Amino acid sequence: MQSKSARSDVTKFIRIGIADKNDNPPYFDKGLYEAEVDENEDIQHTVLTVTAKDHDESSRIRYEITSGNIGGAFAVKNMTGAIYVAGALDYETRKRYELRLTASDNLKENYTTVVIHVKDVNDNPPVFERPTYKTQITEEDDRTLPKRVLGVTATDGDKDRPQDIVYFLTGQGIDPDNPANSKFDINRTSGEIYVLKPLDRDQPNGRPQWRFTVFAQDEGGEGLVGYADVQVNLKDINDNAPTFPQGIYFGNVTENGTAGMVVMTMTAVDYDDPSEGTNAKLIYSIEKNVIEEETGSPIFEIESETGVIKTAVCCLDRERTPDYSIQVVAMDGGGLKGTGTASIRVKDINDMPPQFTKEEWFTEVDETEGPDLPEMPILTVTVHDEDETNKFQYKVIESSGYGADKFTMVRNNDGTGSLKIVQSLDYEDQLQSNGFRFRIQVNDKGEDNDNDKYHVAYSWVVVKLRDINDNQPQFEKANIEATVPENARIGSSLQTFTATDPDQGGKSKVFYSIDRSSDRKRQFSINENGTVSIQRSLDREETPRHQVKILAIDDGIPPKTATATLTVIVHDINDNPPRFLKDYRPVLQEHSQQKKVVEISATDDDDRSKSNGPPFTFRMDPKADDVIRASFKVESDNKGANGDGMAIVSSLLSFNREQQKEYLIPIVIKDTGTPSMSGTSTLTVIIGDINDNKMQPGSKDIFVYNYAGQSPDTEIGRVYVFDLDDWDLPDKKFYWEGLEHPQFKLDEDTGMIYMKSGTHDGRYHLRFKVYDRKHTQTDVPANVTVTVKTIPHEAVLNSGSVRISGITDEDFIRVWDYKSQTISRSKAELFRDKLAHLLNIDRENVDVFSVQLRRMHPPLTDVRFAAHGSPYYKPVRLNGIVLMHREEIENVVGINITMVGIDECYYENEVCEGSCTNTLDISSLPYMVNANRTALVGVRVDVIAECTCGARNFSKGESCRSSPCYNGGRCVEGRFGLS
């Protein structure tokens, strides 16, 4: 423990800050600052920076110009002391500025002096004493050239700069590129202007005034430029003689006029100055006049000051002298002369009478035909009249002779007159056949002047009438009726027509024929005597009444035709067997018990009012198959069908559709005609399907022919699974197995597959699943292979074709045999192989690209095929091969070929009056055939028969083979030609 007497020391350091006090004013290093600036310096340009200092630490100095800133020429940035140009500077106005610059730290301030010297620059161009200098010189003055014209002076506003001004000229009369051509020049230092050449004031080559510009440039031609205008006026001298620019002037005067009539005005031109004394004052006179023979007096006179020419005598006669020519002189005040010619034409007045060039005119004309009259004139007449001002008016004089009312006269543009027909002319009229004679008149003063007989002339016209073939033959009877039985023998006469022709005095010969548009099947003929006979057999059931047009044609040129009508009524005979009233196709459900299947009625094309029809009797054909006779019975009910008779067909067994889908029952029907007729009709009984079988996995092949690669979105066939039932589609649902293919679509309700447009050639494998709701089957697989091949337009155009009977389009491509329940090659494949063998080419070079059903009952199918080596074979070769081996093909393929080279004209020839032409109609819409395990999508091709005139059918020569389309277009040969 420390004692109380011990010491304790503590040391501490203390920092004392002395705060600054603003007790010092700012100060400048200099009392005077100097600087220079150009008088044309830009605004905001910094001239110099002046800064002040301050001993105080915290002071902030601000700057301000407090005096000497005249006109606000300068300003200072208050924080930095930078002095800059703030207004316009002008050395010539003020050369020096003395500014007082004050620096302040808010409490204290100080100042200094800044002197700024303004430097002179060349900013003022020389200025002339006046803006325009004018002077006058005499034209054509060639004395003492070059001659001083005037002097110009310019001064420079830059006073302290050297006055070294240079002058030069530009404008009229100055050629800087070739000074030898210049008319004026200037002394570059003194400003004296000289004329270098004599100048012409007058037109056409001279000018009364020369205008150019004088320039003054300071600093010896290197500085600024000032300018003034110079006008040099030329004083005129009388150095141009008067002229008549046109040389010859034209005028006219009316004949038979009085003296003093104005003819024309002659005007001369003098290029001298009209304001310069009498240099351009003109006096006119006639130098060479025309003298009147009878009196010796001049015919024309002229006014000396105006140049107006007048007649000096009266009564000029155009028919005597139509034209005059005189020479006129123009003289100016200096005695200079010019001459011109006045050509004077005497204008006509109508003072001479007209006269026809013939006393009698003859013409020959055809009689008119019908109400239409010819527009063209039948005769043109001419008139002689010495006058030029004639207004000819023609007319036929009424009652001047026979036929005057049937004609009229019209005036033509060339003054001639034309005779035209205004009423029908008929040679068959005895009076008219002798011709016409009448008078015509012309008046040369226009309408309504017939009373002035001096101006009227007359002449005769004789018109001879020619006979033409303008009457058609006339039938004694225009409508005749004949009745004939339909079994009338060929060659039987029906009726005789008689016609005569009024032309040629009734001596014309008449020919007879039949209008084949009313007898397209050519069932009638007519001989030269007009007797109509039967040429081909008649059929009342097809045409019970014929309206045959009989033509009578005369021997005129051109020939005339009359028409009569023969009505042929055909009476019935019992020549048609009865048949089913309609196409009965009853459905009998499989596994059903014995029952009535259908009631059948019959019809007969014969006339039942003649007892050639019902009542009908029915029975099963005794030649029917044993299976049919054991399965069905046919009973005839004579009182059924309202007494016409009917058949009742019943089943005797229960049927299974999976064993047989339909049964064909031949039924014999007999009528009550005399003699009676009987016929056999076939009843198709369809066994209806019941969904009583489960489906099994299936596969299908679809072949698509893509016509020219342009096929649209199209259906190509249904998804197939093996199922003995074929009416169970409503019980099924179809799905993709996995992802949907981008080029195909599926209808899940129907199983129809659609191929999208733009699908490329190739083979596509599609997988599907099928669900059957009745048998609760799910995910039954179905595989479809689609092969796409482009078929070119050339192949379709050059295709062969056959027509097959007895099978449908589905039968032709089907590979499944229902009876044997086995797969075999389709008829389409067998047909393709046989064609390849006969043509000795690979089967890949043969395409059966179109199979189309033409008729269902009985079936009729058209097949089209193409083959190529290089290029495609022509149709004539393909069809020829089939024709040569027709029987062999039928046996191998199992088909019945009824036509090779499909020819629709075969059926149309009976109704075509002239020629018939087959044309291919190729559609862009495909034709699909679906047959369960197979499907074919082919080209839809139709053969169109057209009645044409073969001699004029030029379209047959048109072909797409010649590539008539441009710019990427595709040629299509259709029904109506190329498109």
Rosetta blueprint (number, residue, H / E / L):
1 M L
2 Q L
3 S L
4 K L
5 S L
6 A L
7 R L
8 S L
9 D L
10 V L
11 T L
12 K L
13 F L
14 I L
15 R L
16 I L
17 G L
18 I L
19 A L
20 D L
21 K L
22 N L
23 D L
24 N L
25 P L
26 P L
27 Y E
28 F L
29 D L
30 K L
31 G L
32 L E
33 Y E
34 E E
35 A E
36 E E
37 V E
38 D E
39 E L
40 N L
41 E L
42 D L
43 I L
44 Q L
45 H L
46 T E
47 V E
48 L E
49 T E
50 V L
51 T L
52 A L
53 K E
54 D L
55 H L
56 D L
57 E L
58 S L
59 S L
60 R L
61 I L
62 R E
63 Y E
64 E E
65 I E
66 T E
67 S E
68 G L
69 N L
70 I H
71 G H
72 G H
73 A L
74 F E
75 A E
76 V E
77 K L
78 N L
79 M L
80 T L
81 G L
82 A E
83 I E
84 Y E
85 V E
86 A L
87 G L
88 A L
89 L L
90 D L
91 Y L
92 E L
93 T L
94 R L
95 K L
96 R E
97 Y E
98 E E
99 L E
100 R E
101 L E
102 T E
103 A E
104 S E
105 D L
106 N L
107 L L
108 K L
109 E E
110 N E
111 Y E
112 T E
113 T E
114 V E
115 V E
116 I E
117 H E
118 V E
119 K E
120 D L
121 V L
122 N L
123 D L
124 N L
125 P L
126 P E
127 V E
128 F E
129 E L
130 R L
131 P L
132 T E
133 Y E
134 K E
135 T E
136 Q E
137 I E
138 T E
139 E L
140 E L
141 D L
142 D L
143 R L
144 T L
145 L L
146 P L
147 K E
148 R E
149 V E
150 L E
151 G E
152 V L
153 T L
154 A E
155 T E
156 D E
157 G L
158 D L
159 K L
160 D L
161 R L
162 P L
163 Q L
164 D L
165 I L
166 V E
167 Y E
168 F E
169 L E
170 T E
171 G E
172 Q L
173 G L
174 I L
175 D L
176 P L
177 D L
178 N L
179 P H
180 A H
181 N H
182 S L
183 K L
184 F E
185 D E
186 I E
187 N L
188 R L
189 T L
190 S L
191 G L
192 E E
193 I E
194 Y E
195 V E
196 L L
197 K L
198 P L
199 L L
200 D L
201 R L
202 D L
203 Q L
204 P L
205 N L
206 G L
207 R L
208 P L
209 Q E
210 W E
211 R E
212 F E
213 T E
214 V E
215 F E
216 A E
217 Q E
218 D H
219 E H
220 G H
221 G H
222 E L
223 G L
224 L L
225 V E
226 G E
227 Y E
228 A E
229 D E
230 V E
231 Q E
232 V E
233 N E
234 L E
235 K E
236 D L
237 I L
238 N L
239 D L
240 N L
241 A L
242 P L
243 T E
244 F L
245 P L
246 Q L
247 G L
248 I E
249 Y E
250 F E
251 G E
252 N E
253 V E
254 T E
255 E L
256 N L
257 G L
258 T L
259 A L
260 G L
261 M L
262 V E
263 V E
264 M E
265 T E
266 M L
267 T L
268 A L
269 V E
270 D L
271 Y L
272 D L
273 D L
274 P L
275 S L
276 E L
277 G L
278 T L
279 N L
280 A L
281 K L
282 L L
283 I E
284 Y E
285 S E
286 I E
287 E E
288 K E
289 N L
290 V L
291 I E
292 E L
293 E L
294 E L
295 T L
296 G L
297 S L
298 P E
299 I L
300 F E
301 E E
302 I E
303 E L
304 S L
305 E L
306 T L
307 G L
308 V E
309 I E
310 K E
311 T E
312 A L
313 V L
314 C L
315 C L
316 L L
317 D L
318 R L
319 E L
320 R L
321 T L
322 P L
323 D E
324 Y E
325 S E
326 I E
327 Q E
328 V E
329 V E
330 A E
331 M E
332 D L
333 G L
334 G L
335 G L
336 L L
337 K E
338 G E
339 T E
340 G E
341 T E
342 A E
343 S E
344 I E
345 R E
346 V E
347 K E
348 D L
349 I L
350 N L
351 D L
352 M L
353 P L
354 P L
355 Q E
356 F E
357 T L
358 K L
359 E L
360 E E
361 W E
362 F E
363 T E
364 E E
365 V E
366 D E
367 E L
368 T L
369 E L
370 G L
371 P L
372 D L
373 L L
374 P L
375 E L
376 M L
377 P L
378 I L
379 L E
380 T E
381 V E
382 T L
383 V E
384 H E
385 D L
386 E L
387 D L
388 E L
389 T L
390 N L
391 K E
392 F L
393 Q E
394 Y E
395 K E
396 V E
397 I L
398 E L
399 S L
400 S L
401 G L
402 Y L
403 G L
404 A H
405 D H
406 K H
407 F E
408 T E
409 M E
410 V E
411 R E
412 N L
413 N L
414 D L
415 G L
416 T L
417 G E
418 S E
419 L E
420 K E
421 I E
422 V L
423 Q L
424 S L
425 L L
426 D L
427 Y L
428 E L
429 D L
430 Q H
431 L H
432 Q H
433 S H
434 N L
435 G L
436 F E
437 R E
438 F E
439 R E
440 I E
441 Q E
442 V E
443 N E
444 D L
445 K E
446 G L
447 E L
448 D L
449 N L
450 D L
451 N L
452 D L
453 K H
454 Y H
455 H H
456 V E
457 A E
458 Y E
459 S E
460 W E
461 V E
462 V E
463 V E
464 K E
465 L E
466 R E
467 D L
468 I L
469 N L
470 D L
471 N L
472 Q L
473 P L
474 Q E
475 F E
476 E L
477 K L
478 A L
479 N E
480 I E
481 E E
482 A E
483 T E
484 V E
485 P E
486 E L
487 N L
488 A L
489 R L
490 I L
491 G L
492 S L
493 S E
494 L E
495 Q E
496 T E
497 F L
498 T L
499 A E
500 T E
501 D L
502 P L
503 D H
504 Q H
505 G H
506 G H
507 K L
508 S L
509 K L
510 V E
511 F E
512 Y E
513 S E
514 I E
515 D L
516 R H
517 S H
518 S H
519 D L
520 R L
521 K L
522 R L
523 Q L
524 F E
525 S E
526 I E
527 N L
528 E L
529 N L
530 G L
531 T E
532 V E
533 S E
534 I E
535 Q L
536 R L
537 S L
538 L L
539 D L
540 R L
541 E L
542 E L
543 T L
544 P L
545 R E
546 H E
547 Q E
548 V E
549 K E
550 I E
551 L E
552 A E
553 I E
554 D E
555 D L
556 G L
557 I L
558 P L
559 P L
560 K L
561 T E
562 A E
563 T E
564 A E
565 T E
566 L E
567 T E
568 V E
569 I E
570 V E
571 H E
572 D L
573 I L
574 N L
575 D L
576 N L
577 P L
578 P L
579 R E
580 F E
581 L L
582 K L
583 D L
584 Y L
585 R L
586 P L
587 V E
588 L E
589 Q E
590 E L
591 H L
592 S L
593 Q L
594 Q L
595 K L
596 K E
597 V E
598 V E
599 E E
600 I E
601 S E
602 A E
603 T E
604 D L
605 D L
606 D L
607 D L
608 R H
609 S H
610 K H
611 S L
612 N L
613 G L
614 P L
615 P L
616 F L
617 T E
618 F E
619 R E
620 M E
621 D L
622 P L
623 K L
624 A L
625 D L
626 D H
627 V H
628 I H
629 R H
630 A H
631 S H
632 F E
633 K E
634 V E
635 E E
636 S E
637 D E
638 N L
639 K L
640 G L
641 A L
642 N L
643 G L
644 D L
645 G L
646 M E
647 A E
648 I E
649 V E
650 S E
651 S E
652 L L
653 L L
654 S L
655 F L
656 N L
657 R L
658 E L
659 Q L
660 Q L
661 K L
662 E E
663 Y E
664 L E
665 I E
666 P E
667 I E
668 V E
669 I E
670 K E
671 D L
672 T L
673 G L
674 T L
675 P L
676 S L
677 M L
678 S E
679 G E
680 T E
681 S E
682 T E
683 L E
684 T E
685 V E
686 I E
687 I E
688 G E
689 D L
690 I L
691 N L
692 D L
693 N L
694 K L
695 M L
696 Q E
697 P L
698 G E
699 S E
700 K E
701 D E
702 I E
703 F E
704 V E
705 Y E
706 N E
707 Y E
708 A L
709 G L
710 Q L
711 S L
712 P L
713 D L
714 T E
715 E E
716 I E
717 G E
718 R E
719 V L
720 Y L
721 V L
722 F E
723 D L
724 L L
725 D L
726 D L
727 W L
728 D L
729 L H
730 P H
731 D H
732 K E
733 K E
734 F E
735 Y E
736 W E
737 E L
738 G L
739 L L
740 E L
741 H L
742 P L
743 Q L
744 F E
745 K E
746 L E
747 D L
748 E L
749 D L
750 T L
751 G L
752 M E
753 I E
754 Y E
755 M E
756 K L
757 S L
758 G L
759 T L
760 H L
761 D L
762 G E
763 R E
764 Y E
765 H E
766 L E
767 R E
768 F E
769 K E
770 V E
771 Y E
772 D E
773 R L
774 K L
775 H L
776 T L
777 Q E
778 T E
779 D E
780 V E
781 P E
782 A E
783 N E
784 V E
785 T E
786 V E
787 T E
788 V E
789 K E
790 T E
791 I E
792 P L
793 H H
794 E H
795 A H
796 V H
797 L H
798 N L
799 S L
800 G E
801 S E
802 V E
803 R E
804 I E
805 S E
806 G L
807 I L
808 T L
809 D H
810 E H
811 D H
812 F H
813 I H
814 R L
815 V L
816 W E
817 D E
818 Y L
819 K L
820 S L
821 Q L
822 T E
823 I E
824 S L
825 R L
826 S L
827 K H
828 A H
829 E H
830 L H
831 F H
832 R H
833 D H
834 K H
835 L H
836 A H
837 H H
838 L H
839 L H
840 N L
841 I L
842 D L
843 R H
844 E H
845 N H
846 V E
847 D E
848 V E
849 F E
850 S E
851 V E
852 Q E
853 L E
854 R E
855 R E
856 M L
857 H L
858 P L
859 P L
860 L E
861 T E
862 D E
863 V E
864 R E
865 F E
866 A E
867 A E
868 H E
869 G L
870 S L
871 P L
872 Y E
873 Y L
874 K L
875 P H
876 V H
877 R H
878 L H
879 N H
880 G H
881 I H
882 V H
883 L H
884 M H
885 H L
886 R H
887 E H
888 E H
889 I H
890 E H
891 N H
892 V H
893 V H
894 G L
895 I L
896 N E
897 I E
898 T E
899 M E
900 V E
901 G L
902 I L
903 D L
904 E L
905 C H
906 Y H
907 Y H
908 E H
909 N L
910 E L
911 V L
912 C L
913 E L
914 G L
915 S E
916 C E
917 T E
918 N E
919 T E
920 L E
921 D E
922 I E
923 S L
924 S L
925 L L
926 P L
927 Y E
928 M E
929 V E
930 N E
931 A E
932 N L
933 R L
934 T E
935 A E
936 L E
937 V E
938 G E
939 V L
940 R L
941 V E
942 D E
943 V E
944 I E
945 A E
946 E E
947 C E
948 T E
949 C L
950 G H
951 A H
952 R H
953 N L
954 F H
955 S H
956 K H
957 G H
958 E L
959 S L
960 C H
961 R H
962 S H
963 S L
964 P L
965 C L
966 Y L
967 N L
968 G L
969 G L
970 R L
971 C L
972 V L
973 E E
974 G E
975 R L
976 F L
977 G E
978 L E
979 S L
